[in-house]
Amino acid sequence: MGFHGMGGIGKTTLAKAVYNNIIVNFKRRSFLSDIRETSGDNNGLIFLQNKLIGNLSEGKGPSVNDISRGILVIKELTHDEPVVVVLDDVDNVHQIKALVGSGDWFCEGSRIIITTRDKEVLTEHIVSECYEVEKLIFPEALQLFSYHAFGKDRPPKEFAKHSEELVLLMDGLPLALEVIGSYMFDKRRIKEWEDQLQKLRRIRPGHLQDVLEISFKGLGEEEKCIFLDIACFFVQMKMTREYAIAIFKGCGFNAETAVTVLTTKSLIKIIENGILGMHDQLRDMGRQIVQREDYGDPGKRSRLWDHDEIMSVLIDEKGTRSIQGVVLDMEKNHKLMPEESYQIRSQRRHASFMRYLMEQFKKLFHHKAEKEYPTLCTKSFKPMVVLRLLMINNVNLNGNLKLIPAKVKWLQWKGCPFKCFPLDSCPRDLAVLDLSESEIVRIWDTRWWDCYKNKVAEKLLVLNLEKCFFLTEIPDLSQHCLLEKLNLERCVQLVKLHKSLGDLNALVHLNLKDCFSLVEFPGDITGLKNLEILILSGCLKLKELPENIGSMKSLRELLADETAIEKLPVSLFRLDKLERLSLKACKKLTQLPICIGKLNSLRELILNSTGLEEIPDSIGSLTNLEILNLMHTPLGLIPESIGDLRSLVELDLANTSIKEVPASIGNLAMLKYLSFWNCRYLTQLPNSIKGFASLVRLTLDGTCITEVPDQFGSLDMTEELHMRNCEWLRYLPVSFGNMTSLRTVYLTDSGIVELPDSIGNLERLEVLEMDRGKQLTRLPNSFGKLKRLRYLAMEGTPLIELPENFGMLSSLSVLKMGKPPDIELPQNIQEQGELKHVVLPMSFSNLSSLTELNARAWKFSSQFSDDFEKLSSLQILNLEYNNFCNLPTSLSGLSTLKRLLLSQ
């Protein structure tokens, strides 16, 4: 299906609503945003293909480095199982062909949704249905505006007239209603509303960006500057809020407040993973504001982001004092391709890993050396005396670096060609220096450092050296008195850190992730009083944490996954602000110190895939703990004190060796997610589970439970129940019908003989999977009461009849009940003799919402009723391996049928 319409009309919102409504029917799904913007980047379509592959394979699929290979992998992932995919903001057919082809790659039952401003993209051979997204009608428009302006559905009486006129002037455009509504949120004087009405009346109908600019003009000067920086530079870079805040702070702005104001006014959004987001109409508005500064001469504008314009200004030396920002990223000749990254990840455990890794890096930089990156003259920057922001990725500079304006606050120079970076030549006010993915061996030469350290070092707030694969050392950092963030992620040749690191009093964030060669941490770290985040994950050779780690009084997050740590230092208990401790895959860690119970602020404790065989009773003292992950550990016993974790929201005990669950677990009234997945020694649950007043998801897949306590029915907040591969479970209690919040139930490969009649009380149930339930021979008569059931899978079961009221399942969209032709029926059915007349109930033709029916090998022997054509929504019908001789007299009612399978 294709949604088309003008920008800001709500296409993405509508696509998200449809996607969220139907994903319950699909195991594989993907929502790809900003196709138009992303595909314009270098290798943008390949990036999108890899994202799609990752989503559809849950991160297990191969990565690709060319479009043809990506097409093949996507075809392989989608040909045998239905998927749902959204392509948001497409602007040419090539994007569609690279990601979903013409739709013929996909298994029947898949759903592909495409949004675009250009209806011509939605050709007939690609989409089966087109829908033009129209403007909101007045009542809906007023409701949306009121929500943003007043926080409720209707405006107050004193503002009703003005609100209605404002809504009419915005012509039902959702983006305008949201932005202007947010702008008016703190306006509570009638005069202010009248002023806005006057401004809107002067705008010509249909000029959305003029409407949006009203909100921009109402900002303070600092907020305007930050908005334009984000619109022109940072949105396209997919920069995180945290990183942008650091840059703006370095520029002397009140960054936190300004970004919060822009968010509140709906001018920017914080999207997935903390990335800055902005509607493309707002982005275009910001860029047009900058272009209006001088249409004819880019050198007289405040910001430059277009490659050709930048090269023209620099080569012709047309820069002026108007320029505040330049963002230039030259195309790379070669980078570490996705499949190489995958190989690196997969070989981390091998003895030859480091040798293999260095070979890959040498190959990578050999390719880089062969390419001649463009060379620019530093004197081209000299006239730009107010330049604040400069990105010159993969560029060679010729001339004195001191000609780069002194007011530059942010310098990003990925692919910097220097072996030793000449920090003495950097702008004296530099606050953020990003040299990631460079060939640097040393940051600066210590011979001149002592004489220069007072000029630059004191200004630096952020130093990013991520993926500087040849960096072997960091120098004395003691003069970086303002340094707040140091990123050394994947500096794989870094063996140890300079002792001065332990004295950086202002340091807040230290990232040493995947520094594979790092052997030790500085012994004295007493100076790191303000460090809040310490990332050591992937430091494979790191065997211990500093004994005095307790001196990091401000530490909130300590991530040490996949390290060689064998024990935790006793001083750990002094970290009274620690909120997150992650030790995932620390295989040599076999015990926790008793003092761990003193970490009073701890909210998240991740211990999965460690060597832990037990946890101390003191863990019950962690009264603020919300997440406890112990999956994939040899843990055999849960202490009784676990019931004292009154704030616990998520408890994961999957694939552990526990044999029983303490009764005290029922005290966890705040628990929402509980997993015993693959706990093969667990045979029963305690009656105290009735205390799970907040439980949303319960996972019991692969356990050996033989019965479920009657108290199961007390779980009236539970929405998901996972009981796959519970081979010894025969019955569910009658109280099962009291779990009235259930939406999804998985009983695949279970030993269930029959479902309780009370299942009919589950009025919210939408998904029920019972595939390969080899003992399931009947459905209860109450089954037809499941009015919201949309997806029913019971393939491979010995069921031979459906209840008469089955046709009352008015929401049922997918019914999968096919069997293998040679299915072995249970003894009690075999004793009934040969089955001659297997028929569908008379009410079956009432399933008007049914789009897919798989009734393979049900041994239907009589002719289908002519009412069968009432299944008017049916698109896929599989009747293979049945015994009937004739189809209904007419199938004309099945006008949407796309696939009819009648083999054998």
Secondary structure as GFF3:
##gff-version 3
##sequence-region A 1 904
A	DSSP	beta_strand	2	4	.	.	.	ID=ss1
A	DSSP	alpha_helix	11	22	.	.	.	ID=ss2
A	DSSP	three_ten_helix	23	25	.	.	.	ID=ss3
A	DSSP	beta_strand	28	32	.	.	.	ID=ss4
A	DSSP	alpha_helix	35	39	.	.	.	ID=ss5
A	DSSP	alpha_helix	44	56	.	.	.	ID=ss6
A	DSSP	alpha_helix	67	78	.	.	.	ID=ss7
A	DSSP	beta_strand	83	90	.	.	.	ID=ss8
A	DSSP	alpha_helix	93	99	.	.	.	ID=ss9
A	DSSP	beta_strand	111	116	.	.	.	ID=ss10
A	DSSP	three_ten_helix	119	121	.	.	.	ID=ss11
A	DSSP	beta_strand	130	132	.	.	.	ID=ss12
A	DSSP	alpha_helix	138	150	.	.	.	ID=ss13
A	DSSP	alpha_helix	157	169	.	.	.	ID=ss14
A	DSSP	alpha_helix	174	183	.	.	.	ID=ss15
A	DSSP	alpha_helix	190	201	.	.	.	ID=ss16
A	DSSP	alpha_helix	208	217	.	.	.	ID=ss17
A	DSSP	alpha_helix	221	229	.	.	.	ID=ss18
A	DSSP	pi_helix	230	234	.	.	.	ID=ss19
A	DSSP	alpha_helix	235	237	.	.	.	ID=ss20
A	DSSP	alpha_helix	241	250	.	.	.	ID=ss21
A	DSSP	alpha_helix	255	264	.	.	.	ID=ss22
A	DSSP	beta_strand	269	270	.	.	.	ID=ss23
A	DSSP	three_ten_helix	272	274	.	.	.	ID=ss24
A	DSSP	beta_strand	276	277	.	.	.	ID=ss25
A	DSSP	alpha_helix	280	291	.	.	.	ID=ss26
A	DSSP	three_ten_helix	298	300	.	.	.	ID=ss27
A	DSSP	beta_strand	303	304	.	.	.	ID=ss28
A	DSSP	alpha_helix	307	315	.	.	.	ID=ss29
A	DSSP	beta_strand	325	329	.	.	.	ID=ss30
A	DSSP	alpha_helix	338	346	.	.	.	ID=ss31
A	DSSP	alpha_helix	353	370	.	.	.	ID=ss32
A	DSSP	beta_strand	375	377	.	.	.	ID=ss33
A	DSSP	three_ten_helix	378	381	.	.	.	ID=ss34
A	DSSP	beta_strand	389	393	.	.	.	ID=ss35
A	DSSP	beta_strand	396	398	.	.	.	ID=ss36
A	DSSP	three_ten_helix	401	403	.	.	.	ID=ss37
A	DSSP	beta_strand	410	412	.	.	.	ID=ss38
A	DSSP	three_ten_helix	423	425	.	.	.	ID=ss39
A	DSSP	beta_strand	432	434	.	.	.	ID=ss40
A	DSSP	alpha_helix	446	456	.	.	.	ID=ss41
A	DSSP	three_ten_helix	457	459	.	.	.	ID=ss42
A	DSSP	beta_strand	462	464	.	.	.	ID=ss43
A	DSSP	beta_strand	485	487	.	.	.	ID=ss44
A	DSSP	three_ten_helix	499	503	.	.	.	ID=ss45
A	DSSP	beta_strand	509	511	.	.	.	ID=ss46
A	DSSP	beta_strand	533	535	.	.	.	ID=ss47
A	DSSP	three_ten_helix	549	551	.	.	.	ID=ss48
A	DSSP	beta_strand	557	559	.	.	.	ID=ss49
A	DSSP	three_ten_helix	570	574	.	.	.	ID=ss50
A	DSSP	beta_strand	580	582	.	.	.	ID=ss51
A	DSSP	three_ten_helix	594	598	.	.	.	ID=ss52
A	DSSP	beta_strand	604	606	.	.	.	ID=ss53
A	DSSP	three_ten_helix	617	621	.	.	.	ID=ss54
A	DSSP	beta_strand	627	629	.	.	.	ID=ss55
A	DSSP	three_ten_helix	640	644	.	.	.	ID=ss56
A	DSSP	beta_strand	650	652	.	.	.	ID=ss57
A	DSSP	three_ten_helix	663	667	.	.	.	ID=ss58
A	DSSP	beta_strand	673	675	.	.	.	ID=ss59
A	DSSP	three_ten_helix	687	691	.	.	.	ID=ss60
A	DSSP	beta_strand	697	699	.	.	.	ID=ss61
A	DSSP	three_ten_helix	710	714	.	.	.	ID=ss62
A	DSSP	beta_strand	720	722	.	.	.	ID=ss63
A	DSSP	three_ten_helix	734	738	.	.	.	ID=ss64
A	DSSP	beta_strand	744	746	.	.	.	ID=ss65
A	DSSP	three_ten_helix	757	761	.	.	.	ID=ss66
A	DSSP	beta_strand	767	769	.	.	.	ID=ss67
A	DSSP	three_ten_helix	781	785	.	.	.	ID=ss68
A	DSSP	beta_strand	791	793	.	.	.	ID=ss69
A	DSSP	three_ten_helix	804	808	.	.	.	ID=ss70
A	DSSP	beta_strand	814	816	.	.	.	ID=ss71
A	DSSP	alpha_helix	827	830	.	.	.	ID=ss72
A	DSSP	three_ten_helix	842	846	.	.	.	ID=ss73
A	DSSP	beta_strand	852	854	.	.	.	ID=ss74
A	DSSP	three_ten_helix	866	870	.	.	.	ID=ss75
A	DSSP	beta_strand	876	878	.	.	.	ID=ss76
A	DSSP	beta_strand	899	901	.	.	.	ID=ss77
###
